[in-house]
C-alpha cells in the first residue's frame, strides 16, 4: 500500500508501472530448472479475457492489462452485466 494524495491509502502508484517497464524483461527471461536439463520459457498465449465489475477501481483494470501486455498478449476487458 502506498499513500496517495490527501493521506488516502491505495494499492499502488506510478512506481509500479515504472518498475514493470524497467524490470519486466528480466521477469520474462528463460529460467533453468535445478537438476534437470530443462528451462521455463515464458511465451504469449494470445488474447486474455477478463470480466470486470463496472464499478471496479481503475487500478485493477490497469494491473490486469499491464501484466497481460508485458508478455505480449492482448487484453480483452468486458464489464459485468449483473452486480449485487
C-alpha positions as CSV (number, residue, x, y, z in Angstrom):
1,X,0.0,0.0,0.0
2,X,1.2,3.5,-0.8
3,X,-0.2,6.8,0.4
4,X,-1.8,8.8,-2.3
5,X,-2.9,12.5,-2.2
6,X,-4.5,13.7,1.0
7,X,-3.3,10.7,3.0
8,X,-5.6,8.2,1.3
9,X,-4.0,4.8,1.0
10,X,-4.2,2.9,-2.3
11,X,-2.9,-0.2,-3.9
12,X,-0.1,1.5,-5.9
13,X,1.1,4.4,-7.9
14,X,3.2,5.2,-10.9
15,X,6.2,3.5,-9.4
16,X,4.6,0.1,-10.0
17,X,4.2,0.8,-13.7
18,X,7.7,2.2,-13.9
19,X,9.0,-1.0,-12.2
20,X,7.2,-3.2,-14.8
21,X,8.7,-1.1,-17.6
22,X,12.2,-1.3,-16.3
23,X,12.4,-4.8,-14.9
24,X,9.7,-6.5,-17.0
25,X,12.2,-8.0,-19.4
26,X,14.1,-9.7,-16.5
27,X,10.9,-11.4,-15.4
28,X,10.5,-13.0,-18.9
29,X,14.0,-14.4,-19.3
30,X,14.2,-18.2,-19.5
31,X,14.8,-19.8,-16.1
32,X,16.7,-23.0,-15.7
33,X,15.2,-25.8,-13.5
34,X,17.7,-27.1,-11.0
35,X,18.7,-30.7,-11.5
36,X,17.0,-31.0,-14.9
37,X,18.2,-30.2,-18.4
38,X,15.2,-28.0,-18.9
39,X,14.1,-24.4,-18.5
40,X,11.0,-22.4,-18.0
41,X,10.2,-20.2,-21.1
42,X,7.5,-17.5,-20.9
43,X,5.6,-17.0,-24.1
44,X,2.4,-15.2,-25.1
45,X,-0.7,-17.3,-25.4
46,X,-3.0,-15.0,-27.3
47,X,-6.0,-12.9,-26.2
48,X,-6.8,-13.0,-22.4
49,X,-10.4,-12.2,-21.5
50,X,-11.4,-10.6,-18.2
51,X,-14.9,-9.7,-16.9
52,X,-14.6,-6.7,-14.5
53,X,-17.4,-5.1,-12.5
54,X,-18.5,-1.7,-13.8
55,X,-17.6,0.0,-10.6
56,X,-14.2,-1.6,-10.2
57,X,-11.3,0.7,-9.3
58,X,-9.3,1.7,-12.4
59,X,-6.2,0.4,-10.8
60,X,-7.5,-3.2,-11.0
61,X,-8.1,-2.9,-14.8
62,X,-4.6,-1.4,-15.3
63,X,-2.9,-4.1,-13.2
64,X,-4.6,-6.8,-15.4
65,X,-3.9,-5.1,-18.7
66,X,-0.2,-4.1,-18.0
67,X,0.9,-7.6,-16.9
68,X,-1.0,-9.1,-19.8
69,X,0.6,-6.8,-22.4
70,X,4.0,-7.3,-20.8
71,X,4.1,-10.9,-22.1
72,X,2.7,-9.9,-25.5
73,X,-0.9,-11.0,-25.0
74,X,-4.0,-9.0,-26.0
75,X,-6.2,-7.9,-23.1
76,X,-10.0,-8.1,-23.6
77,X,-12.0,-6.4,-20.9
78,X,-15.8,-6.7,-20.6
79,X,-17.9,-5.0,-18.0
80,X,-20.0,-7.4,-15.9
81,X,-23.7,-7.2,-16.7
82,X,-25.0,-8.2,-13.3
83,X,-23.8,-7.0,-9.9
84,X,-25.4,-7.4,-6.5
